């Protein structure tokens, strides 16, 4: 059986890791051993931060809606309760974008508020 030397595959693997570590500072960009650790850690951070971004945006939308509704003397929890009672299937993101067009949004909500008190 012939002997297989792994020089080509090793070089390819090392170059892939070093390409991923471009832009890092110091030996983290050109020393394979250190670059490998830095790349693994950066990939972990990017994975967890993608999950965290979803949470942060949801809390931003909620706080924006709360402050927006507070201007017109409505409460956020009451607003969400009205939406649930009338079974509107709108998520916080779509409510946020609706509130950017505030005139129609307040008009819609005032009608909703009116019907809520007469149920």
MMTF fields as JSON, N, C-alpha, C and O atoms, coordinates in Angstrom:
{
  "mmtfVersion": "1.0.0",
  "mmtfProducer": "UNKNOWN",
  "numBonds": 475,
  "numAtoms": 476,
  "numGroups": 119,
  "numChains": 1,
  "numModels": 1,
  "chainsPerModel": [1],
  "groupsPerChain": [119],
  "chainIdList": ["A"],
  "bondAtomList": [4, 2, 8, 6, 12, 10, 16, 14, 20, 18, 24, 22, 28, 26, 32, 30, 36, 34, 40, 38, 44, 42, 48, 46, 52, 50, 56, 54, 60, 58, 64, 62, 68, 66, 72, 70, 76, 74, 80, 78, 84, 82, 88, 86, 92, 90, 96, 94, 100, 98, 104, 102, 108, 106, 112, 110, 116, 114, 120, 118, 124, 122, 128, 126, 132, 130, 136, 134, 140, 138, 144, 142, 148, 146, 152, 150, 156, 154, 160, 158, 164, 162, 168, 166, 172, 170, 176, 174, 180, 178, 184, 182, 188, 186, 192, 190, 196, 194, 200, 198, 204, 202, 208, 206, 212, 210, 216, 214, 220, 218, 224, 222, 228, 226, 232, 230, 236, 234, 240, 238, 244, 242, 248, 246, 252, 250, 256, 254, 260, 258, 264, 262, 268, 266, 272, 270, 276, 274, 280, 278, 284, 282, 288, 286, 292, 290, 296, 294, 300, 298, 304, 302, 308, 306, 312, 310, 316, 314, 320, 318, 324, 322, 328, 326, 332, 330, 336, 334, 340, 338, 344, 342, 348, 346, 352, 350, 356, 354, 360, 358, 364, 362, 368, 366, 372, 370, 376, 374, 380, 378, 384, 382, 388, 386, 392, 390, 396, 394, 400, 398, 404, 402, 408, 406, 412, 410, 416, 414, 420, 418, 424, 422, 428, 426, 432, 430, 436, 434, 440, 438, 444, 442, 448, 446, 452, 450, 456, 454, 460, 458, 464, 462, 468, 466, 472, 470],
  "bondOrderList": [1, 1, 1, 1, 1, 1, 1, 1, 1, 1, 1, 1, 1, 1, 1, 1, 1, 1, 1, 1, 1, 1, 1, 1, 1, 1, 1, 1, 1, 1, 1, 1, 1, 1, 1, 1, 1, 1, 1, 1, 1, 1, 1, 1, 1, 1, 1, 1, 1, 1, 1, 1, 1, 1, 1, 1, 1, 1, 1, 1, 1, 1, 1, 1, 1, 1, 1, 1, 1, 1, 1, 1, 1, 1, 1, 1, 1, 1, 1, 1, 1, 1, 1, 1, 1, 1, 1, 1, 1, 1, 1, 1, 1, 1, 1, 1, 1, 1, 1, 1, 1, 1, 1, 1, 1, 1, 1, 1, 1, 1, 1, 1, 1, 1, 1, 1, 1, 1],
  "groupList": [{"groupName": "UNK", "atomNameList": ["N", "CA", "C", "O"], "elementList": ["N", "C", "C", "O"], "formalChargeList": [0, 0, 0, 0], "bondAtomList": [1, 0, 2, 1, 3, 2], "bondOrderList": [1, 1, 2], "singleLetterCode": "X", "chemCompType": "L-PEPTIDE LINKING"}],
  "groupTypeList": [0, 0, 0, 0, 0, 0, 0, 0, 0, 0, 0, 0, 0, 0, 0, 0, 0, 0, 0, 0, 0, 0, 0, 0, 0, 0, 0, 0, 0, 0, 0, 0, 0, 0, 0, 0, 0, 0, 0, 0, 0, 0, 0, 0, 0, 0, 0, 0, 0, 0, 0, 0, 0, 0, 0, 0, 0, 0, 0, 0, 0, 0, 0, 0, 0, 0, 0, 0, 0, 0, 0, 0, 0, 0, 0, 0, 0, 0, 0, 0, 0, 0, 0, 0, 0, 0, 0, 0, 0, 0, 0, 0, 0, 0, 0, 0, 0, 0, 0, 0, 0, 0, 0, 0, 0, 0, 0, 0, 0, 0, 0, 0, 0, 0, 0, 0, 0, 0, 0],
  "groupIdList": [1, 2, 3, 4, 5, 6, 7, 8, 9, 10, 11, 12, 13, 14, 15, 16, 17, 18, 19, 20, 21, 22, 23, 24, 25, 26, 27, 28, 29, 30, 31, 32, 33, 34, 35, 36, 37, 38, 39, 40, 41, 42, 43, 44, 45, 46, 47, 48, 49, 50, 51, 52, 53, 54, 55, 56, 57, 58, 59, 60, 61, 62, 63, 64, 65, 66, 67, 68, 69, 70, 71, 72, 73, 74, 75, 76, 77, 78, 79, 80, 81, 82, 83, 84, 85, 86, 87, 88, 89, 90, 91, 92, 93, 94, 95, 96, 97, 98, 99, 100, 101, 102, 103, 104, 105, 106, 107, 108, 109, 110, 111, 112, 113, 114, 115, 116, 117, 118, 119],
  "secStructList": [7, 7, 7, 7, 7, 7, 2, 2, 2, 2, 2, 2, 2, 2, 2, 2, 2, 2, 2, 2, 6, 6, 6, 7, 7, 4, 4, 4, 6, 6, 7, 2, 2, 2, 2, 2, 2, 2, 2, 2, 2, 2, 2, 2, 2, 2, 2, 2, 2, 2, 2, 2, 2, 2, 2, 2, 2, 2, 2, 2, 2, 2, 2, 2, 2, 2, 2, 2, 2, 2, 2, 6, 6, 7, 7, 2, 2, 2, 2, 2, 2, 2, 2, 2, 2, 6, 6, 7, 7, 7, 7, 2, 2, 2, 2, 2, 2, 2, 2, 2, 1, 2, 2, 2, 2, 2, 2, 2, 2, 2, 2, 2, 2, 2, 2, 2, 2, 6, 7],
  "xCoordList": [0.843, 0.0, 0.886, 1.92, 0.462, 1.277, 1.062, 0.015, 2.083, 2.037, 1.368, 1.686, 0.446, -0.253, 0.286, 0.152, 0.89, 1.362, 0.278, -0.343, 0.064, -1.086, -0.717, -1.419, 0.373, 0.828, -0.172, -0.397, -0.776, -1.707, -2.972, -3.428, -3.542, -4.785, -4.535, -5.373, -3.376, -3.051, -2.917, -3.437, -2.214, -2.036, -3.392, -3.631, -4.276, -5.6, -6.395, -7.04, -6.344, -7.044, -6.502, -7.272, -5.181, -4.566, -4.949, -5.251, -4.935, -5.287, -6.748, -7.075, -7.629, -9.04, -9.203, -9.941, -8.51, -8.584, -7.991, -8.559, -6.845, -6.194, -7.022, -6.983, -7.762, -8.658, -9.81, -10.249, -10.298, -11.372, -10.887, -11.677, -9.58, -9.049, -8.512, -7.794, -8.848, -8.416, -9.074, -10.257, -8.299, -8.816, -8.57, -8.801, -8.109, -7.785, -6.46, -5.706, -6.178, -4.994, -3.906, -4.192, -2.664, -1.516, -1.371, -1.662, -0.911, -0.682, -1.983, -1.974, -3.087, -4.383, -4.716, -5.575, -4.047, -4.352, -3.386, -3.736, -2.162, -1.19, -0.525, 0.255, -0.806, -0.29, -1.441, -2.47, -1.265, -2.379, -2.974, -4.194, -2.119, -2.604, -3.48, -4.546, -3.031, -3.783, -4.982, -6.051, -4.79, -5.876, -7.038, -8.198, -6.737, -7.792, -8.67, -9.896, -8.04, -8.8, -9.64, -10.791, -9.048, -9.759, -10.953, -12.011, -10.783, -11.872, -13.008, -14.177, -12.673, -13.706, -14.501, -15.73, -13.776, -14.451, -15.308, -16.414, -14.796, -15.569, -16.826, -17.867, -16.739, -17.925, -18.964, -20.166, -18.486, -19.41, -20.101, -21.316, -19.32, -19.902, -20.921, -21.983, -20.598, -21.528, -22.823, -23.898, -22.731, -23.928, -24.805, -26.008, -24.201, -24.991, -25.541, -26.644, -24.78, -25.256, -26.383, -27.198, -26.442, -27.6, -28.867, -29.931, -28.761, -29.919, -30.259, -31.429, -29.217, -29.418, -30.031, -30.794, -29.696, -30.222, -31.743, -32.42, -32.273, -33.723, -34.387, -35.415, -33.781, -34.322, -34.252, -35.198, -33.113, -32.928, -33.918, -34.477, -34.136, -35.078, -36.498, -37.255, -36.876, -38.223, -38.426, -39.468, -37.444, -37.579, -37.582, -38.254, -36.837, -36.857, -38.238, -38.756, -38.841, -40.17, -41.192, -42.047, -41.101, -42.048, -41.877, -42.863, -40.634, -40.409, -40.824, -41.338, -40.605, -41.04, -42.559, -43.099, -43.252, -44.721, -45.254, -46.219, -44.624, -45.059, -44.919, -45.837, -43.774, -43.583, -44.5, -44.982, -44.734, -45.625, -47.055, -47.722, -47.526, -48.899, -49.072, -50.159, -47.999, -48.067, -48.364, -48.989, -47.92, -48.195, -49.701, -50.198, -50.42, -51.869, -52.665, -53.832, -52.041, -52.668, -53.218, -54.257, -52.533, -52.855, -51.719, -50.575, -52.052, -51.016, -50.724, -51.606, -49.474, -49.047, -49.781, -50.263, -49.87, -50.507, -51.995, -52.547, -52.641, -54.044, -54.197, -55.138, -53.279, -53.278, -53.138, -53.88, -52.199, -51.986, -53.197, -53.591, -53.782, -54.977, -56.126, -56.839, -56.312, -57.359, -57.121, -58.051, -55.88, -55.566, -55.874, -56.365, -55.585, -55.869, -57.366, -57.842, -58.104, -59.555, -60.209, -61.093, -59.776, -60.32, -59.601, -59.839, -58.735, -57.973, -57.261, -57.376, -56.53, -55.637, -54.323, -53.731, -53.872, -52.629, -51.491, -50.949, -51.144, -50.046, -48.907, -49.119, -47.702, -46.56, -46.042, -46.515, -45.06, -44.562, -43.865, -43.915, -43.217, -42.509, -43.49, -43.267, -44.568, -45.542, -46.26, -46.596, -46.501, -47.105, -46.176, -46.625, -44.888, -43.897, -43.939, -43.959, -43.954, -43.973, -45.313, -45.365, -46.387, -47.677, -47.656, -48.234, -46.985, -46.965, -46.13, -46.287, -45.25, -44.487, -45.409, -45.147, -46.493, -47.541, -48.6, -49.675, -48.295, -49.0, -50.447, -51.261, -50.806, -52.18, -53.166, -54.139, -52.917, -53.812, -53.769, -54.775, -52.623, -52.472, -53.327, -54.041, -53.261, -54.05, -55.534, -56.355, -55.877, -57.274, -57.812, -58.907, -57.033, -57.407, -57.554, -58.514, -56.61, -56.647, -57.783, -58.381, -58.097, -59.203, -60.537, -61.408, -60.697, -61.903, -61.942, -62.986, -60.804, -60.697, -61.023, -61.736, -60.508, -60.746, -62.231, -62.782, -62.862, -64.287, -65.108, -65.979, -64.844, -65.6, -65.304, -66.161, -64.124, -63.747, -64.616, -64.987, -64.94, -65.733, -67.212, -67.955, -67.646, -69.058, -69.307, -70.352, -68.369, -68.57, -69.128, -69.374],
  "yCoordList": [-1.186, 0.0, 1.246, 1.293, 2.237, 3.441, 4.342, 4.323, 5.121, 6.026, 7.336, 7.908, 7.789, 9.043, 10.115, 10.023, 11.122, 12.252, 13.329, 13.559, 13.973, 14.872, 16.341, 17.209, 16.624, 18.007, 18.909, 20.038, 18.423, 19.248, 19.535, 20.677, 18.507, 18.706, 19.552, 20.37, 19.354, 20.167, 21.632, 22.513, 21.886, 23.266, 23.897, 25.065, 23.119, 23.632, 23.969, 25.015, 23.084, 23.293, 24.534, 25.357, 24.664, 25.816, 27.114, 28.116, 27.087, 28.295, 28.688, 29.874, 27.685, 27.986, 28.7, 29.68, 28.204, 28.825, 30.232, 31.168, 30.376, 31.688, 32.684, 33.884, 32.202, 33.092, 33.575, 34.72, 32.686, 33.085, 34.088, 34.863, 34.071, 34.956, 36.267, 36.986, 36.585, 37.869, 39.007, 38.948, 40.03, 41.179, 41.106, 42.089, 39.972, 39.86, 40.576, 40.835, 40.891, 41.67, 40.749, 39.808, 41.029, 40.311, 38.919, 38.682, 37.992, 36.626, 35.875, 34.771, 36.453, 35.799, 35.681, 34.885, 36.463, 36.41, 35.547, 35.103, 35.289, 34.576, 33.377, 32.682, 33.118, 31.925, 30.923, 31.2, 29.753, 28.819, 28.403, 28.401, 28.05, 27.536, 28.573, 28.242, 29.8, 30.863, 31.291, 31.593, 31.312, 31.711, 30.732, 31.137, 29.45, 28.434, 28.683, 28.613, 28.975, 29.261, 30.53, 30.588, 31.538, 32.807, 32.633, 33.222, 31.824, 31.591, 30.835, 31.171, 29.812, 29.04, 29.957, 29.906, 30.799, 31.7, 32.725, 33.046, 33.236, 34.236, 33.624, 34.278, 32.374, 31.709, 31.454, 31.559, 31.116, 30.943, 32.262, 32.302, 33.337, 34.643, 35.053, 35.581, 34.81, 35.213, 34.408, 34.94, 33.122, 32.289, 32.815, 33.008, 33.048, 33.494, 34.901, 35.209, 35.749, 37.114, 37.183, 38.104, 36.224, 36.179, 35.882, 36.419, 35.03, 34.744, 35.959, 36.284, 36.626, 37.775, 38.952, 39.732, 39.075, 40.167, 40.095, 41.122, 38.887, 38.713, 39.214, 39.889, 38.872, 39.318, 40.831, 41.472, 41.394, 42.842, 43.616, 44.619, 43.153, 43.853, 43.741, 44.71, 42.58, 42.429, 43.392, 44.041, 43.49, 44.411, 45.864, 46.704, 46.166, 47.526, 47.864, 48.953, 46.924, 47.175, 47.394, 48.274, 46.59, 46.712, 48.056, 48.734, 48.445, 49.72, 50.901, 51.898, 50.795, 51.865, 51.981, 53.082, 50.842, 50.866, 51.428, 52.192, 51.049, 51.532, 53.047, 53.731, 53.572, 55.026, 55.751, 56.848, 55.136, 55.732, 55.8, 56.824, 54.716, 54.675, 55.562, 56.084, 55.73, 56.558, 58.018, 58.727, 58.462, 59.837, 60.065, 61.152, 59.032, 59.131, 58.524, 58.169, 58.407, 57.924, 56.507, 56.193, 55.664, 54.248, 53.472, 53.926, 52.305, 51.452, 50.295, 49.801, 49.884, 48.81, 47.511, 46.833, 47.158, 45.886, 45.891, 44.863, 47.041, 47.155, 47.014, 46.386, 47.595, 47.522, 46.075, 45.63, 45.355, 43.949, 43.114, 42.195, 43.439, 42.725, 42.935, 41.986, 44.155, 44.439, 43.656, 43.102, 43.62, 42.867, 41.388, 40.74, 40.856, 39.438, 39.171, 38.143, 40.083, 39.906, 39.901, 39.089, 40.799, 40.866, 39.933, 39.966, 39.114, 38.074, 38.603, 38.04, 39.691, 40.175, 39.427, 39.375, 38.854, 38.092, 38.953, 38.681, 39.983, 40.865, 40.711, 40.742, 40.547, 40.462, 41.863, 42.851, 41.937, 43.234, 43.999, 45.228, 43.265, 43.921, 44.637, 45.789, 43.962, 44.592, 45.746, 46.743, 45.618, 46.726, 47.935, 49.078, 47.672, 48.753, 49.502, 50.732, 48.772, 49.427, 50.116, 51.123, 49.571, 50.261, 51.578, 52.574, 51.568, 52.774, 53.885, 55.049, 53.55, 54.597, 55.466, 56.652, 54.864, 55.631, 55.933, 55.334, 56.864, 56.953, 57.395, 56.996, 58.192, 58.691, 57.536, 57.436, 56.672, 55.532, 54.555, 53.929, 54.431, 53.508, 53.954, 53.141, 55.229, 55.746, 55.708, 55.417, 55.998, 55.93, 54.51, 54.304, 53.55, 52.145, 51.76, 51.089, 52.184, 51.787, 52.466, 51.852, 53.704, 54.38, 53.706, 53.629, 53.218, 52.455, 51.154, 50.756, 50.508, 49.265, 49.511, 48.727, 50.582, 50.958, 51.227, 50.839, 51.885, 52.196, 50.908, 50.788, 49.95, 48.698, 47.845, 47.09, 47.964, 47.176, 47.538, 46.664, 48.815, 49.248, 48.917, 48.997, 48.548, 48.236, 46.756, 46.374, 45.936, 44.481, 43.958, 42.759],
  "zCoordList": [0.0, 0.0, 0.0, 0.665, -0.75, -0.849, 0.362, 1.009, 0.636, 1.778, 1.358, 0.316, 2.184, 1.898, 2.835, 4.055, 2.246, 3.042, 2.997, 1.959, 4.12, 4.24, 4.107, 4.626, 3.42, 3.304, 2.608, 3.043, 1.53, 0.752, 1.55, 1.599, 2.175, 2.941, 4.182, 4.561, 4.817, 5.994, 5.608, 6.292, 4.505, 4.041, 3.709, 4.018, 3.078, 2.729, 3.99, 4.063, 4.974, 6.24, 6.952, 7.448, 6.998, 7.659, 6.95, 7.597, 5.625, 4.88, 5.084, 5.136, 5.2, 5.46, 6.796, 6.896, 7.826, 9.151, 9.106, 9.669, 8.432, 8.363, 7.546, 7.816, 6.559, 5.814, 6.691, 6.58, 7.569, 8.482, 9.522, 10.061, 9.803, 10.844, 10.285, 10.981, 9.046, 8.484, 9.248, 9.582, 9.515, 10.241, 11.726, 12.43, 12.233, 13.642, 13.895, 12.958, 15.146, 15.5, 16.051, 16.79, 15.684, 16.233, 15.654, 14.481, 16.504, 16.039, 15.811, 15.266, 16.217, 15.999, 14.52, 14.143, 13.677, 12.252, 11.452, 10.358, 11.968, 11.132, 11.792, 11.141, 13.048, 13.713, 13.788, 14.406, 13.155, 13.009, 14.341, 14.504, 15.298, 16.581, 17.295, 17.813, 17.314, 17.991, 17.144, 17.673, 15.826, 14.926, 15.007, 14.93, 15.163, 15.251, 16.471, 16.382, 17.617, 18.836, 18.668, 19.101, 18.036, 17.848, 16.917, 17.14, 15.871, 14.914, 15.584, 15.392, 16.372, 17.078, 18.003, 18.041, 18.75, 19.679, 18.934, 19.368, 17.813, 17.067, 16.462, 16.407, 16.008, 15.461, 16.551, 16.309, 17.768, 18.89, 19.228, 19.425, 19.294, 19.602, 18.544, 18.872, 17.281, 16.228, 16.311, 16.036, 16.689, 16.83, 17.961, 17.782, 19.131, 20.274, 20.067, 20.517, 19.392, 19.178, 18.159, 18.202, 17.245, 16.345, 17.132, 16.824, 18.148, 19.004, 19.869, 20.069, 20.379, 21.253, 20.502, 21.073, 19.224, 18.402, 18.317, 18.346, 18.214, 18.144, 19.428, 19.382, 20.586, 21.865, 22.005, 22.463, 21.601, 21.74, 20.883, 21.326, 19.659, 18.795, 19.325, 19.258, 19.849, 20.406, 21.576, 21.666, 22.469, 23.6, 23.135, 23.734, 22.071, 21.509, 20.968, 21.215, 20.223, 19.666, 20.779, 20.679, 21.837, 22.948, 23.647, 23.937, 23.917, 24.605, 23.728, 24.235, 22.421, 21.514, 21.519, 21.622, 21.408, 21.414, 22.727, 22.737, 23.825, 25.131, 25.224, 25.677, 24.798, 24.864, 23.877, 24.158, 22.729, 21.731, 22.254, 22.11, 22.856, 23.367, 24.593, 24.84, 25.359, 26.555, 26.213, 27.001, 25.05, 24.607, 24.487, 24.781, 24.055, 23.849, 25.005, 24.839, 26.162, 27.402, 27.288, 27.869, 26.549, 26.506, 27.151, 27.184, 27.658, 28.229, 27.282, 26.579, 27.285, 26.382, 26.698, 25.79, 27.988, 28.332, 27.988, 27.595, 28.136, 27.748, 26.233, 25.748, 25.511, 24.049, 23.573, 22.697, 24.147, 23.777, 24.171, 23.452, 25.316, 25.76, 24.778, 24.451, 24.309, 23.311, 22.027, 21.441, 21.605, 20.386, 20.556, 19.632, 21.737, 21.986, 22.07, 21.588, 22.675, 22.789, 21.411, 21.14, 20.552, 19.199, 18.236, 17.028, 18.772, 18.048, 16.799, 15.711, 16.988, 15.937, 16.061, 17.139, 14.971, 14.98, 14.432, 13.361, 15.18, 14.782, 15.78, 16.992, 15.258, 16.163, 16.48, 15.918, 17.392, 17.849, 16.73, 16.683, 15.831, 14.733, 13.811, 13.442, 13.441, 12.544, 13.245, 12.606, 14.563, 15.302, 15.334, 15.246, 15.458, 15.441, 14.118, 14.104, 13.001, 11.699, 11.426, 10.719, 11.986, 11.881, 12.656, 12.223, 13.799, 14.63, 14.009, 14.378, 13.076, 12.393, 11.536, 11.337, 11.031, 10.356, 11.419, 11.414, 12.333, 13.603, 13.489, 14.323, 12.505, 12.449, 12.282, 13.029, 11.312, 11.08, 12.245, 12.579, 12.848, 13.97, 15.154, 15.742, 15.506, 16.624, 16.301, 17.172, 15.065, 14.64, 14.809, 15.332, 14.364, 14.495, 15.958, 16.338, 16.767, 18.163, 18.912, 19.796, 18.59, 19.273, 18.968, 19.834, 17.742, 17.388, 18.182, 18.697, 18.269, 19.037, 20.502, 21.127, 21.038, 22.423, 22.665, 23.695, 21.715, 21.817, 21.898, 22.76, 21.016, 21.018, 22.243, 22.701, 22.758, 23.935, 25.137, 25.92, 25.286, 26.431, 26.295, 27.273, 25.1, 24.905, 24.676, 24.148, 25.062, 24.949, 26.252, 26.38]
}
